[in-house]
Amino acid sequence: MKNRVTLRQAAPEEAEEITALMLRSKAHWGYSKEFMEHCLATLFIERRVIETDTVIVAVSDADSRLLGVQHVICSPPDASLDKLFVDDTAIGMGVGAALYADAVIRAKAQACTRMTIVSDPHAVPFYQSRGAVLIGEVASDSIPGRMLPLLEHVF
């Protein structure tokens, strides 16, 4: 990893900052303003989710800035990677790899044997390089008629 990061549980008061990070991360891929507006309903995290579930953030050791977020939902034997976003300024620095590895460890620790991932098309190679396999497509929650890649990582 190029810059040192610490992974920790998100704090409820970070919900707005995490939401802004997810929007910047998605916008990194050059999506139009209209497209991004359609994504607003799904690219957010509520305080109550952070209060009641394990939501992990990656924080820069150098300046304590949030660099990424990950949320895995486990219902053994299955897990779902609900969120994995890296700040646009930290893409390619190993933050996503650290968050993904942590998601796998957390899922395994909760007796899950597989994790599904609904991915942005641009992120498919990232997940595949970490052992996930493309298994199909699912409809987007944000954009009617848009299909998104569905991957699976078996542990």
C-alpha positions as a Markdown table, in Angstrom:
| # | Residue | x | y | z |
|---|---|---|---|---|
| 1 | Met | 0.0 | 0.0 | 0.0 |
| 2 | Lys | 1.4 | 3.4 | -1.0 |
| 3 | Asn | 0.0 | 5.3 | 2.0 |
| 4 | Arg | -0.6 | 3.8 | 5.4 |
| 5 | Val | -4.2 | 3.4 | 6.3 |
| 6 | Thr | -6.1 | 2.2 | 9.4 |
| 7 | Leu | -9.4 | 0.3 | 9.1 |
| 8 | Arg | -11.9 | 1.0 | 11.8 |
| 9 | Gln | -15.6 | 1.0 | 12.5 |
| 10 | Ala | -17.3 | 4.1 | 11.1 |
| 11 | Ala | -18.8 | 6.6 | 13.5 |
| 12 | Pro | -22.5 | 7.6 | 13.0 |
| 13 | Glu | -21.5 | 11.3 | 12.7 |
| 14 | Glu | -19.4 | 10.4 | 9.6 |
| 15 | Ala | -22.5 | 9.4 | 7.6 |
| 16 | Glu | -22.6 | 12.6 | 5.5 |
| 17 | Glu | -18.8 | 12.4 | 4.9 |
| 18 | Ile | -19.1 | 8.8 | 3.8 |
| 19 | Thr | -22.0 | 9.5 | 1.5 |
| 20 | Ala | -20.0 | 12.3 | -0.1 |
| 21 | Leu | -17.0 | 9.9 | -0.5 |
| 22 | Met | -19.2 | 7.4 | -2.3 |
| 23 | Leu | -20.5 | 10.0 | -4.7 |
| 24 | Arg | -17.0 | 11.2 | -5.5 |
| 25 | Ser | -15.9 | 7.6 | -6.0 |
| 26 | Lys | -18.7 | 6.9 | -8.4 |
| 27 | Ala | -18.2 | 10.2 | -10.3 |
| 28 | His | -14.5 | 9.2 | -10.8 |
| 29 | Trp | -15.6 | 7.0 | -13.7 |
| 30 | Gly | -16.9 | 10.0 | -15.7 |
| 31 | Tyr | -20.6 | 9.5 | -15.3 |
| 32 | Ser | -22.8 | 12.5 | -16.4 |
| 33 | Lys | -24.4 | 14.8 | -13.8 |
| 34 | Glu | -27.8 | 13.3 | -14.8 |
| 35 | Phe | -26.6 | 9.8 | -14.2 |
| 36 | Met | -25.2 | 10.8 | -10.8 |
| 37 | Glu | -28.5 | 12.4 | -9.8 |
| 38 | His | -30.2 | 9.1 | -10.5 |
| 39 | Cys | -27.7 | 7.4 | -8.1 |
| 40 | Leu | -28.3 | 9.7 | -5.2 |
| 41 | Ala | -31.0 | 7.5 | -3.8 |
| 42 | Thr | -28.7 | 4.5 | -3.5 |
| 43 | Leu | -25.3 | 6.1 | -2.8 |
| 44 | Phe | -25.8 | 7.1 | 0.8 |
| 45 | Ile | -25.5 | 5.6 | 4.2 |
| 46 | Glu | -27.8 | 6.3 | 7.1 |
| 47 | Arg | -26.6 | 6.9 | 10.6 |
| 48 | Arg | -28.7 | 4.1 | 11.9 |
| 49 | Val | -26.9 | 1.6 | 9.6 |
| 50 | Ile | -23.6 | 2.7 | 11.1 |
| 51 | Glu | -25.0 | 2.5 | 14.6 |
| 52 | Thr | -26.4 | -1.0 | 14.2 |
| 53 | Asp | -24.0 | -2.8 | 11.8 |
| 54 | Thr | -20.4 | -3.1 | 11.0 |
| 55 | Val | -19.4 | -0.4 | 8.5 |
| 56 | Ile | -15.7 | -0.1 | 8.0 |
| 57 | Val | -13.8 | 3.0 | 6.9 |
| 58 | Ala | -10.2 | 3.3 | 5.8 |
| 59 | Val | -8.6 | 6.3 | 7.3 |
| 60 | Ser | -5.3 | 7.9 | 6.2 |
| 61 | Asp | -2.6 | 7.6 | 8.9 |
| 62 | Ala | -1.0 | 10.8 | 7.6 |
| 63 | Asp | -4.0 | 13.1 | 8.0 |
| 64 | Ser | -6.9 | 11.1 | 9.4 |
| 65 | Arg | -8.9 | 11.7 | 6.2 |
| 66 | Leu | -11.5 | 9.1 | 5.1 |
| 67 | Leu | -10.2 | 7.2 | 2.1 |
| 68 | Gly | -12.8 | 4.4 | 1.7 |
| 69 | Val | -15.8 | 2.6 | 3.1 |
| 70 | Gln | -16.9 | -1.0 | 3.1 |
| 71 | His | -20.1 | -2.7 | 4.4 |
| 72 | Val | -20.6 | -6.5 | 4.1 |
| 73 | Ile | -23.9 | -8.0 | 5.2 |
| 74 | Cys | -23.8 | -11.6 | 6.4 |
| 75 | Ser | -26.6 | -14.1 | 6.6 |
| 76 | Pro | -24.7 | -17.4 | 6.8 |
| 77 | Pro | -23.8 | -19.1 | 4.6 |
| 78 | Asp | -24.2 | -16.1 | 2.3 |
| 79 | Ala | -22.7 | -12.6 | 2.4 |
| 80 | Ser | -23.3 | -9.6 | 0.3 |
| 81 | Leu | -20.8 | -6.8 | -0.3 |
| 82 | Asp | -23.3 | -3.9 | 0.1 |
| 83 | Lys | -20.7 | -1.1 | -0.3 |
| 84 | Leu | -17.1 | -0.8 | -1.2 |
| 85 | Phe | -16.0 | 2.7 | -2.3 |
| 86 | Val | -12.7 | 4.4 | -2.4 |
| 87 | Asp | -12.3 | 8.2 | -2.5 |
| 88 | Asp | -11.4 | 9.4 | -6.0 |
| 89 | Thr | -8.1 | 10.7 | -4.7 |
| 90 | Ala | -7.1 | 7.3 | -3.3 |
| 91 | Ile | -8.0 | 5.0 | -6.2 |
| 92 | Gly | -5.0 | 2.8 | -7.0 |
| 93 | Met | -3.4 | 3.2 | -3.6 |
| 94 | Gly | -4.3 | -0.2 | -2.2 |
| 95 | Val | -7.2 | 1.1 | -0.1 |
| 96 | Gly | -9.8 | -0.9 | -2.0 |
| 97 | Ala | -7.7 | -4.0 | -1.7 |
| 98 | Ala | -7.4 | -3.6 | 2.1 |
| 99 | Leu | -11.2 | -3.0 | 2.4 |
| 100 | Tyr | -12.0 | -6.0 | 0.3 |
| 101 | Ala | -9.6 | -8.3 | 2.2 |
| 102 | Asp | -11.3 | -7.1 | 5.4 |
| 103 | Ala | -14.7 | -7.8 | 4.0 |
| 104 | Val | -13.7 | -11.4 | 3.2 |
| 105 | Ile | -12.2 | -11.9 | 6.6 |
| 106 | Arg | -15.4 | -10.6 | 8.3 |
| 107 | Ala | -17.7 | -12.7 | 6.2 |
| 108 | Lys | -15.7 | -15.9 | 6.9 |
| 109 | Ala | -15.6 | -15.0 | 10.6 |
| 110 | Gln | -19.4 | -15.0 | 10.5 |
| 111 | Ala | -19.5 | -18.5 | 8.9 |
| 112 | Cys | -20.3 | -17.2 | 5.4 |
| 113 | Thr | -18.9 | -19.4 | 2.6 |
| 114 | Arg | -19.6 | -17.0 | -0.3 |
| 115 | Met | -20.1 | -13.3 | -1.0 |
| 116 | Thr | -22.0 | -11.8 | -3.8 |
| 117 | Ile | -21.1 | -8.4 | -5.3 |
| 118 | Val | -23.3 | -6.1 | -7.4 |
| 119 | Ser | -20.5 | -4.1 | -9.2 |
| 120 | Asp | -20.1 | -1.0 | -11.2 |
| 121 | Pro | -18.9 | -2.3 | -14.6 |
| 122 | His | -15.6 | -0.4 | -14.1 |
| 123 | Ala | -14.8 | -2.3 | -10.9 |
| 124 | Val | -15.3 | -5.8 | -12.3 |
| 125 | Pro | -11.5 | -6.3 | -12.9 |
| 126 | Phe | -10.7 | -5.2 | -9.4 |
| 127 | Tyr | -13.0 | -7.9 | -7.9 |
| 128 | Gln | -11.9 | -10.6 | -10.4 |
| 129 | Ser | -8.3 | -10.0 | -9.5 |
| 130 | Arg | -9.2 | -10.8 | -5.9 |
| 131 | Gly | -10.9 | -14.1 | -6.6 |
| 132 | Ala | -14.5 | -13.1 | -7.5 |
| 133 | Val | -16.1 | -14.6 | -10.6 |
| 134 | Leu | -18.7 | -13.0 | -12.8 |
| 135 | Ile | -21.9 | -15.0 | -12.6 |
| 136 | Gly | -24.5 | -12.8 | -14.3 |
| 137 | Glu | -26.3 | -9.5 | -14.2 |
| 138 | Val | -28.9 | -7.8 | -12.0 |
| 139 | Ala | -31.1 | -4.7 | -12.6 |
| 140 | Ser | -29.8 | -1.4 | -11.2 |
| 141 | Asp | -31.7 | 0.1 | -8.3 |
| 142 | Ser | -30.9 | 3.5 | -9.6 |
| 143 | Ile | -31.2 | 3.5 | -13.4 |
| 144 | Pro | -34.2 | 1.8 | -15.0 |
| 145 | Gly | -33.2 | -0.6 | -17.7 |
| 146 | Arg | -29.5 | -0.6 | -16.7 |
| 147 | Met | -28.0 | -4.0 | -15.8 |
| 148 | Leu | -25.0 | -4.4 | -13.5 |
| 149 | Pro | -22.5 | -7.2 | -13.2 |
| 150 | Leu | -23.0 | -9.7 | -10.5 |
| 151 | Leu | -20.0 | -11.5 | -9.1 |
| 152 | Glu | -19.5 | -14.2 | -6.5 |
| 153 | His | -16.5 | -14.9 | -4.3 |
| 154 | Val | -16.5 | -18.4 | -2.8 |
| 155 | Phe | -14.3 | -18.9 | 0.3 |
